[in-house]
Amino acid sequence: MGQKSLEKNENSFWGKTEPFYVPDRLKYSWAEARAAALVARMNDEELLSQIFMLGYPGQDAPAELLEWIARRGLGGIKVFGRNADNSLALASAVADFQSASFEQELAIPLLIATDQEGGWIRHVKGRSSESPGNMAIGATASSRDAYLSGFYLGRELRTLGITMNFAPVLDLATAPESSIIGPRAFSDDPVLAARLGIAWARGSMAAGVIPTGKHFPGHGATDLDSHGILPSIEIDKSTFLRRELYPFEQAVRAGIPAVMSGHLAFPRISGGEPASLSREMIGGFLRDRLGFEGLVITDDLYMEGALDGADILETCLRAIRAGNDMLLLSSAPSEEGKLWKGLQTALRKDRNLKAIVEGSARRVLGIKLAYLREGGRDSLIPNPAAVEKSLPDADAQVFFADLARRSVSVVGRRAELPFAPQGTVLIAAPFDEFISLGRKRYTNSRGFSFSYRPERNAKPEELEAFKKALSGCAGAIVCVANRAGMQLATLAHEQGVEVAIVSVLSPIHAAHSPWSKAAIAVYHYAPICLEAGLDVLAGRLKPQGKVPLANHLIR
């Protein structure tokens, strides 16, 4: 359907226009009224489709999913890492998805979402920039750094046609040793995390990408992964309100448009059910207590933390009734399957459920009307030539490299810099890039590669090999990404050599090493971060960051 025909059809998403300029408050009022009018024209299948965000396999847009979108519309598409290694292929798939949405009678565009938090979590790879991540921003404590990180990551996503980002992370690094959140958090300090999260969200919005605060009501106090289990966080209500809830409360006050609900249980607050399926958490705390009126989307409902032994139909119904507006599924349901047919049956039989779904569809449409119309239909279709020309974003790469240098932090109260043992230096790491960069800075060195996993305990045979490799060395530089890496650093100290540590994810693993000559923290294993850490160690760069773990003992 062409642009002109869409504009002539006043009943479509694109047909009626708001005034040329209106304040945000009136713009959202217009969007709500227009969303209600669209919902009134939708049948049950179209209503249900608007509250789903679906993943897809591979690089290409599946024909079955394109047909689904063209016939009944869809709330959104989730881009996973499996879809995004090739930027041009991703842009082509996004163009196919959005083009299909314009074929449907109401021509409602899709939300195209991904997880591009920065640092460790970067689902869209390909031609996109690597960044130091949230804890690096915490180390500078700079709202400007947070804003520009959200902006540059968002600008790259928008070039690819991606309009929603499941970020910023508003979880706290309350369990900084966790391999689930860890350096994905800005800090363990709720006030700092809130300030930086809000700035990050504003930067994302300035780039034209809808930010989504996550994982409500806070995933940072557990090292368990809700992909495989339902984590249970045993804190009382007082702690919950002043700690976990605080960044979300501030983000809501600042006007964040969307929040993702997490699969986490808080037994002392809302019983043993996941927060994502809890009316008390979504309706009580998020809606009523915090006053959030925006869009609530679940984390993937195929995660075991949500299913917890139930079937997917039951889980989806619970999620809807709890107050979530969009249901994220990592794979699309079959038209003839139990889930899709079961939801239609439930909608026909239960008037209350239908009213809830209509309300959620209005919120989905409202956010689309408020954020996706401004540039017109063509702005939602990525241009392959622009992808090739604009990615990676040159300004983003300059900024992120600078942030990597400014965020390098000394772990503890002192560091003997430069680290310069008088003799051979063994450079040990689970990343080949670290060894290569280290050997360029320490010419009298040799390398030792060890495994990144298992994360908790180093392999005995690698510890033995490392011990032999230390023979004849005056010093060792150990890249520590987890507890296993720290075991190698400790072994080097026990062998009587001078030891320097470069921590590359959570610095908590290097926190108790007063025997080290220097412990330096960067917050991601991207080359720009490894280079910055090694440059500080070699005396080429002064450390400027501060480890953002105010509530945890650092050395």
C-alpha positions as CSV (number, residue, x, y, z in Angstrom):
1,M,0.0,0.0,0.0
2,G,1.5,3.3,-1.0
3,Q,2.1,6.3,1.2
4,K,-0.7,8.4,-0.5
5,S,-3.3,5.7,-0.1
6,L,-2.3,5.2,3.5
7,E,-2.8,9.0,4.1
8,K,-6.2,9.0,2.4
9,N,-7.5,6.1,4.5
10,E,-8.5,8.1,7.6
11,N,-9.2,4.9,9.5
12,S,-5.6,3.7,9.3
13,F,-2.7,4.4,11.7
14,W,-1.4,7.1,9.2
15,G,-4.7,8.7,8.1
16,K,-5.4,11.4,10.7
17,T,-2.6,13.8,11.6
18,E,-2.1,15.7,14.9
19,P,-1.5,19.5,14.7
20,F,1.9,20.5,13.4
21,Y,3.2,21.2,16.9
22,V,1.7,20.4,20.2
23,P,3.3,20.1,23.7
24,D,4.1,16.5,24.8
25,R,1.1,16.4,27.2
26,L,-1.4,17.2,24.4
27,K,0.5,15.0,22.0
28,Y,0.0,12.0,24.3
29,S,-3.6,12.9,24.8
30,W,-4.1,12.9,21.0
31,A,-2.3,9.6,20.8
32,E,-4.5,8.0,23.5
33,A,-7.7,9.2,21.7
34,R,-6.5,8.0,18.3
35,A,-5.4,4.6,19.8
36,A,-8.9,4.1,21.3
37,A,-10.5,4.8,17.9
38,L,-8.2,2.2,16.3
39,V,-8.9,-0.4,18.9
40,A,-12.6,0.1,18.4
41,R,-12.1,-1.1,14.7
42,M,-10.1,-4.2,15.6
43,N,-11.3,-7.8,15.8
44,D,-10.2,-10.2,18.4
45,E,-7.3,-11.6,16.4
46,E,-6.0,-8.1,15.7
47,L,-6.3,-7.1,19.3
48,L,-4.3,-10.2,20.4
49,S,-1.7,-9.6,17.8
50,Q,-1.0,-6.1,19.0
51,I,0.0,-7.3,22.5
52,F,2.6,-9.8,21.2
53,M,6.2,-9.2,20.4
54,L,7.7,-12.2,18.6
55,G,11.2,-13.5,17.9
56,Y,12.1,-15.3,14.7
57,P,14.8,-17.7,13.6
58,G,17.8,-16.9,11.3
59,Q,18.5,-13.8,9.3
60,D,15.6,-13.6,6.9
61,A,12.0,-12.6,7.7
62,P,10.0,-15.9,7.7
63,A,7.2,-16.0,5.1
64,E,4.7,-17.3,7.7
65,L,5.4,-14.4,10.0
66,L,5.1,-11.9,7.2
67,E,1.7,-13.3,6.3
68,W,0.6,-13.1,9.9
69,I,1.6,-9.4,10.0
70,A,-0.1,-8.5,6.7
71,R,-3.3,-10.2,7.7
72,R,-3.8,-9.2,11.3
73,G,-1.0,-6.9,12.3
74,L,1.4,-7.5,15.2
75,G,2.7,-5.5,18.2
76,G,6.3,-6.0,17.6
77,I,9.3,-8.1,16.5
78,K,12.2,-8.9,18.8
79,V,15.7,-9.0,17.2
80,F,17.9,-11.5,19.0
81,G,21.6,-12.1,18.6
82,R,20.9,-15.0,16.2
83,N,19.3,-12.5,13.8
84,A,21.9,-9.8,13.8
85,D,25.4,-10.8,12.9
86,N,25.0,-9.3,9.3
87,S,23.8,-5.7,9.4
88,L,22.6,-5.6,5.8
89,A,20.6,-8.8,6.2
90,L,19.1,-7.4,9.4
91,A,18.1,-4.2,7.7
92,S,16.5,-6.2,4.9
93,A,14.5,-8.3,7.3
94,V,13.3,-5.2,9.2
95,A,12.3,-3.6,5.9
96,D,10.3,-6.8,5.0
97,F,8.6,-6.8,8.4
98,Q,7.6,-3.2,8.3
99,S,6.5,-3.3,4.7
100,A,4.2,-6.2,5.6
101,S,2.6,-4.2,8.4
102,F,1.6,-1.5,5.9
103,E,-0.3,-4.1,3.9
104,Q,-2.8,-4.7,6.8
105,E,-6.0,-2.7,6.7
106,L,-5.1,-0.4,9.6
107,A,-1.4,-0.2,8.5
108,I,-0.1,-0.2,12.1
109,P,3.7,-0.3,12.2
110,L,5.7,-2.7,14.3
111,L,7.8,-2.0,17.3
112,I,11.2,-3.4,16.3
113,A,13.1,-4.1,19.6
114,T,16.4,-5.6,20.7
115,D,18.8,-5.7,23.7
116,Q,21.6,-3.2,23.0
117,E,22.5,-2.3,26.6
118,G,26.1,-1.6,25.6
119,G,29.2,-3.5,26.9
120,W,28.6,-7.1,27.6
121,I,25.0,-7.3,26.2
122,R,25.1,-6.4,22.5
123,H,22.5,-8.4,20.5
124,V,23.0,-6.4,17.4
125,K,26.6,-7.0,16.3
126,G,27.6,-6.9,12.7
127,R,28.6,-3.3,11.9
128,S,27.5,-1.8,15.2
129,S,30.0,-0.2,17.7
130,E,31.3,-1.8,20.8
131,S,31.0,0.2,24.0
132,P,32.5,-0.1,27.5
133,G,29.1,-0.7,29.1
134,N,27.1,0.6,32.0
135,M,29.5,0.0,34.8
136,A,32.1,2.0,32.9
137,I,29.6,4.8,32.9
138,G,29.1,4.3,36.6
139,A,32.9,4.6,37.0
140,T,32.9,8.1,35.5
141,A,29.6,8.9,37.3
142,S,28.8,11.2,34.3
143,S,25.3,11.9,33.2
144,R,26.7,13.2,30.0
145,D,28.4,9.9,29.4
146,A,25.2,8.1,30.1
147,Y,23.2,10.3,27.8
148,L,25.7,10.0,24.9
149,S,25.9,6.2,25.3
150,G,22.1,5.9,25.0
151,F,22.2,8.4,22.1
152,Y,24.9,6.7,20.0
153,L,23.7,3.2,20.6
154,G,20.2,4.4,19.7
155,R,21.4,6.2,16.6
156,E,23.0,3.1,15.2
157,L,19.9,1.0,16.0
158,R,17.6,3.6,14.3
159,T,19.7,3.3,11.1
160,L,18.8,-0.4,11.1
161,G,15.1,0.4,11.6
162,I,15.1,-0.7,15.3
163,T,12.8,1.6,17.2
164,M,12.8,0.1,20.8
165,N,15.7,-0.9,23.0
166,F,15.4,-3.1,26.1
167,A,17.6,-0.7,28.1
168,P,18.6,1.0,30.3
169,V,19.3,-1.6,32.9
170,L,17.9,-0.2,36.2
171,D,19.0,-3.3,38.2
172,L,21.6,-2.7,40.9
173,A,24.9,-4.5,41.2
174,T,23.8,-5.7,44.6
175,A,25.4,-9.1,44.0
176,P,28.4,-7.8,42.0
177,E,29.9,-11.3,41.6
178,S,26.8,-12.3,39.5
179,S,27.5,-13.4,36.0
180,I,23.8,-12.5,35.2
181,I,23.8,-8.7,35.9
182,G,27.2,-7.7,37.3
183,P,28.7,-5.0,35.0
184,R,25.4,-4.6,33.2
185,A,24.4,-2.4,36.1
186,F,25.6,1.1,36.5
187,S,26.3,0.7,40.2
188,D,25.2,-0.8,43.4
189,D,24.1,2.7,44.5
190,P,20.4,3.3,43.8
191,V,20.8,7.1,43.5
192,L,23.6,6.9,41.0
193,A,22.0,4.1,39.0
194,A,18.8,6.1,38.8
195,R,20.5,9.3,37.6
196,L,22.6,7.5,35.0
197,G,19.6,5.4,33.8
198,I,17.4,8.4,33.3
199,A,20.2,10.2,31.3
200,W,20.7,7.1,29.2
201,A,17.0,6.8,28.5
202,R,16.9,10.5,27.4
203,G,19.8,10.0,25.1
204,S,18.0,7.0,23.5
205,M,14.8,9.0,23.0
206,A,16.9,11.8,21.4
207,A,18.1,9.2,18.8
208,G,14.5,8.1,18.1
209,V,14.6,4.8,20.0
210,I,12.1,4.0,22.8
211,P,14.0,3.1,26.0
212,T,12.7,0.3,28.2
213,G,13.8,0.2,31.9
214,K,14.5,-3.3,33.1
215,H,14.2,-5.8,34.8
216,F,11.3,-4.6,37.1
217,P,11.4,-4.8,40.0
218,G,15.2,-5.5,40.1
219,H,17.4,-8.5,39.1
220,G,20.6,-7.4,40.8
221,A,20.4,-9.2,44.1
222,T,20.7,-12.7,42.7
223,D,23.3,-14.7,40.8
224,L,20.7,-17.1,39.4
225,D,19.6,-16.8,35.8
226,S,15.8,-16.6,35.2
227,H,16.4,-18.3,31.8
228,G,16.7,-21.6,33.6
229,I,15.2,-21.1,37.1
230,L,13.0,-18.7,39.0
231,P,15.3,-16.7,41.2
232,S,14.0,-15.9,44.7
233,I,15.2,-12.7,46.4
234,E,14.7,-12.8,50.1
235,I,14.5,-9.1,51.1
236,D,11.9,-7.3,53.2
237,K,9.6,-4.6,52.0
238,S,11.7,-1.8,53.5
239,T,14.8,-2.9,51.7
240,F,12.9,-3.4,48.5
241,L,11.4,0.1,48.5
242,R,14.6,2.0,49.3
243,R,16.9,-0.2,47.1
244,E,15.4,-2.2,44.2
245,L,12.4,0.0,43.5
246,Y,14.2,3.4,43.8
247,P,15.7,3.5,40.2
248,F,12.4,2.5,38.7
249,E,10.5,5.1,40.8
250,Q,12.8,7.9,39.6
251,A,12.7,6.7,36.0
252,V,8.9,6.7,36.1
253,R,8.9,10.2,37.5
254,A,11.3,11.2,34.7
255,G,8.8,9.9,32.1
256,I,10.4,6.7,30.9
257,P,7.9,5.3,28.3
258,A,8.3,1.5,28.8
259,V,9.3,-1.0,31.5
260,M,10.2,-4.7,31.2
261,S,8.9,-7.0,33.9
262,G,11.4,-9.6,35.2
263,H,10.9,-13.3,36.1
264,L,11.9,-12.9,39.8
265,A,10.2,-13.9,43.0
266,F,10.1,-11.7,46.1
267,P,8.6,-14.2,48.7
268,R,8.4,-11.7,51.6
269,I,6.7,-9.1,49.4
270,S,4.4,-10.8,46.9
271,G,4.7,-14.5,47.5
272,G,6.5,-17.0,45.4
273,E,5.2,-16.1,42.0
274,P,7.3,-14.3,39.4
275,A,7.0,-10.5,39.5
276,S,6.2,-10.6,35.8
277,L,3.0,-12.6,36.6
278,S,2.1,-10.8,39.8
279,R,-0.8,-8.4,40.0
280,E,0.7,-7.0,43.2
281,M,4.0,-6.2,41.5
282,I,2.7,-4.9,38.2
283,G,-0.7,-3.5,39.2
284,G,0.1,-2.7,42.8
285,F,3.7,-1.4,42.9
286,L,4.4,-0.3,39.3
287,R,1.0,1.1,38.3
288,D,-0.5,2.2,41.6
289,R,2.4,3.1,43.9
290,L,4.8,4.5,41.2
291,G,2.0,5.8,39.0
292,F,3.4,4.3,35.8
293,E,1.1,4.8,32.8
294,G,3.4,3.6,30.1
295,L,3.9,0.3,28.4
296,V,4.8,-2.8,30.4
297,I,6.4,-5.7,28.4
298,T,7.4,-9.1,29.8
299,D,10.8,-10.6,29.5
300,D,10.7,-13.7,27.3
301,L,7.8,-15.9,28.6
302,Y,9.5,-19.1,27.3
303,M,12.1,-18.6,30.1
304,E,11.8,-21.1,32.8
305,G,11.6,-18.4,35.4
306,A,8.2,-17.5,33.9
307,L,7.0,-21.0,33.0
308,D,8.0,-22.7,36.2
309,G,6.5,-26.0,35.0
310,A,3.3,-24.4,33.6
311,D,2.3,-24.4,29.9
312,I,2.8,-21.3,27.8
313,L,-1.0,-20.7,27.4
314,E,-1.5,-20.5,31.2
315,T,1.7,-18.3,31.5
316,C,0.5,-15.9,28.9
317,L,-3.0,-15.6,30.5
318,R,-1.4,-14.9,33.9
319,A,0.9,-12.3,32.3
320,I,-2.0,-10.5,30.7
321,R,-4.1,-10.5,33.9
322,A,-1.1,-9.3,36.0
323,G,-1.1,-6.1,33.9
324,N,1.6,-6.6,31.3
325,D,0.7,-4.8,28.0
326,M,3.0,-6.9,25.7
327,L,4.0,-10.5,25.8
328,L,7.5,-11.3,24.5
329,L,7.9,-14.7,23.0
330,S,11.2,-15.8,21.6
331,S,9.4,-17.8,18.9
332,A,6.1,-17.2,17.1
333,P,3.1,-19.4,18.0
334,S,1.5,-21.5,15.3
335,E,-1.9,-20.3,14.1
336,E,-3.3,-23.8,14.6
337,G,-1.5,-24.4,17.9
338,K,-2.8,-24.5,21.5
339,L,-1.5,-21.1,22.5
340,W,-3.1,-19.0,19.7
341,K,-6.4,-20.9,19.7
342,G,-6.6,-21.0,23.5
343,L,-6.1,-17.2,23.8
344,Q,-8.9,-16.6,21.2
345,T,-11.2,-18.9,23.1
346,A,-10.4,-17.2,26.4
347,L,-11.0,-13.8,24.9
348,R,-14.5,-14.8,23.6
349,K,-15.6,-16.3,26.9
350,D,-14.1,-13.8,29.4
351,R,-15.3,-10.2,29.1
352,N,-12.9,-9.0,31.8
353,L,-10.0,-10.5,29.9
354,K,-11.1,-8.8,26.7
355,A,-11.3,-5.5,28.5
356,I,-7.8,-6.0,29.8
357,V,-6.5,-6.9,26.3
358,E,-8.2,-3.8,24.8
359,G,-6.6,-1.6,27.4
360,S,-3.2,-3.1,26.6
361,A,-3.7,-2.7,22.9
362,R,-4.5,1.0,23.5
363,R,-1.2,1.4,25.3
364,V,0.7,-0.4,22.5
365,L,-0.9,1.8,19.9
366,G,-0.5,4.9,22.0
367,I,3.3,4.5,22.2
368,K,3.4,3.8,18.5
369,L,1.4,6.9,17.7
370,A,3.5,9.0,20.0
371,Y,6.9,7.8,18.8
372,L,6.7,6.2,15.3
373,R,4.7,8.7,13.3
374,E,6.9,11.7,13.3
375,G,9.1,10.8,10.3
376,G,6.4,9.1,8.3
377,R,6.2,5.6,7.1
378,D,9.5,5.7,5.1
379,S,11.5,6.6,8.3
380,L,10.7,3.1,9.6
381,I,12.2,1.3,6.5
382,P,16.0,1.0,6.8
383,N,18.1,2.0,3.8
384,P,20.9,-0.4,2.9
385,A,23.0,2.4,1.5
386,A,22.7,4.3,4.8
387,V,23.6,1.2,6.8
388,E,26.8,0.8,4.7
389,K,27.6,4.5,5.0
390,S,26.7,5.2,8.6
391,L,27.7,2.0,10.5
392,P,29.7,1.8,12.5
393,D,29.0,5.4,13.6
394,A,32.3,7.3,13.5
395,D,31.3,9.7,16.2
396,A,30.2,6.8,18.4
397,Q,33.5,5.0,18.0
398,V,35.4,8.1,19.1
399,F,33.2,8.7,22.1
400,F,33.2,5.0,23.2
401,A,37.0,4.8,22.9
402,D,37.3,8.0,25.0
403,L,34.9,6.6,27.6
404,A,36.9,3.4,27.8
405,R,40.0,5.4,28.7
406,R,38.3,7.7,31.2
407,S,36.6,4.9,33.0
408,V,39.6,2.8,33.9
409,S,39.7,2.5,37.7
410,V,42.2,1.4,40.3
411,V,40.7,-1.4,42.5
412,G,41.6,-0.6,46.1
413,R,43.5,2.3,47.6
414,R,46.8,2.0,45.8
415,A,48.5,0.8,42.7
416,E,52.2,0.7,41.9
417,L,52.2,2.1,38.4
418,P,53.6,1.6,35.9
419,F,53.8,-2.1,36.4
420,A,57.4,-2.9,35.3
421,P,58.9,-6.1,36.6
422,Q,62.6,-6.6,36.0
423,G,62.5,-9.6,33.8
424,T,60.1,-11.7,31.8
425,V,56.4,-11.1,32.2
426,L,53.8,-13.8,31.6
427,I,50.5,-12.4,30.2
428,A,47.6,-14.7,30.9
429,A,44.1,-14.3,29.7
430,P,41.0,-16.1,28.4
431,F,41.0,-13.6,25.5
432,D,43.6,-13.8,22.7
433,E,43.2,-10.1,22.0
434,F,44.4,-9.3,25.6
435,I,47.5,-11.4,25.2
436,S,48.3,-9.8,21.8
437,L,47.8,-6.3,23.0
438,G,49.7,-7.0,26.2
439,R,52.7,-8.4,24.4
440,K,53.0,-5.2,22.3
441,R,53.3,-3.2,25.5
442,Y,55.6,-5.6,27.3
443,T,58.1,-6.7,24.7
444,N,59.9,-9.1,27.2
445,S,56.8,-11.2,27.7
446,R,55.2,-14.5,26.7
447,G,51.5,-15.4,26.6
448,F,49.3,-18.0,28.4
449,S,45.8,-18.7,27.3
450,F,43.2,-20.2,29.7
451,S,39.5,-21.0,29.5
452,Y,36.8,-18.4,30.2
453,R,34.6,-21.2,31.6
454,P,33.9,-22.8,34.0
455,E,33.5,-19.4,35.7
456,R,33.8,-20.5,39.4
457,N,36.7,-22.8,39.4
458,A,39.7,-22.9,37.0
459,K,40.4,-26.2,35.3
460,P,43.1,-28.2,37.4
461,E,45.1,-29.0,34.3
462,E,45.2,-25.3,33.4
463,L,46.3,-24.3,36.8
464,E,49.1,-26.8,36.6
465,A,50.2,-25.6,33.1
466,F,50.1,-22.0,34.3
467,K,52.3,-22.9,37.3
468,K,54.9,-24.3,34.9
469,A,54.6,-21.3,32.6
470,L,55.5,-19.0,35.5
471,S,58.9,-20.6,35.8
472,G,61.6,-18.0,35.1
473,C,59.1,-15.1,35.1
474,A,59.6,-12.0,37.2
475,G,56.0,-10.9,36.9
476,A,52.5,-11.9,35.6
477,I,49.6,-9.9,34.2
478,V,46.4,-11.8,34.7
479,C,43.2,-10.8,32.9
480,V,40.4,-11.6,35.4
481,A,36.9,-12.0,34.1
482,N,35.5,-14.2,36.9
483,R,36.4,-16.2,40.0
484,A,38.3,-18.8,38.0
485,G,40.6,-16.1,36.5
486,M,41.3,-14.8,40.0
487,Q,42.5,-18.3,41.0
488,L,45.3,-17.9,38.4
489,A,46.3,-14.5,39.8
490,T,46.4,-15.9,43.3
491,L,48.6,-18.8,42.1
492,A,51.0,-16.5,40.5
493,H,51.4,-14.6,43.8
494,E,51.9,-17.8,45.7
495,Q,54.7,-18.6,43.3
496,G,56.5,-15.5,44.3
497,V,56.2,-13.4,41.2
498,E,55.0,-9.8,41.0
499,V,51.3,-9.7,39.9
500,A,49.2,-7.2,38.2
501,I,45.5,-7.8,37.6
502,V,43.3,-6.3,34.8
503,S,39.7,-7.0,35.8
504,V,37.4,-7.0,32.7
505,L,33.9,-7.5,34.0
506,S,32.8,-7.1,37.6
507,P,35.8,-5.7,39.7
508,I,34.5,-7.6,42.8
509,H,36.7,-10.6,41.9
510,A,39.9,-8.5,42.3
511,A,38.6,-6.7,45.4
512,H,40.6,-8.7,47.9
513,S,44.1,-8.8,46.5
514,P,46.2,-6.4,48.6
515,W,49.3,-8.4,47.6
516,S,48.9,-7.4,43.9
517,K,51.2,-4.6,42.7
518,A,48.2,-3.2,40.8
519,A,44.6,-4.1,40.2
520,I,43.0,-2.2,37.4
521,A,39.3,-2.4,36.4
522,V,37.8,-2.0,33.0
523,Y,34.2,-3.2,32.6
524,H,34.1,-5.1,29.3
525,Y,36.4,-7.2,27.2
526,A,36.0,-5.1,24.0
527,P,39.4,-4.2,22.5
528,I,39.0,-0.5,23.4
529,C,38.6,-1.5,27.0
530,L,41.5,-4.0,27.0
531,E,43.8,-1.4,25.4
532,A,42.8,1.2,28.0
533,G,43.5,-1.1,30.9
534,L,46.8,-2.2,29.6
535,D,47.8,1.4,28.8
536,V,47.2,2.4,32.5
537,L,49.2,-0.6,33.6
538,A,52.1,0.3,31.4
539,G,52.1,3.9,32.5
540,R,50.8,5.3,29.2
541,L,47.5,6.5,30.7
542,K,46.4,7.8,34.1
543,P,43.4,6.0,35.8
544,Q,40.5,8.5,36.1
545,G,37.5,6.3,37.0
546,K,36.2,5.2,40.4
547,V,34.9,1.7,41.0
548,P,31.1,2.3,41.3
549,L,30.5,-0.3,44.1
550,A,30.0,2.1,47.0
551,N,28.3,-0.6,49.2
552,H,30.9,-3.3,48.7
553,L,34.4,-3.5,50.3
554,I,37.0,-3.0,47.6
555,R,40.4,-4.3,48.9
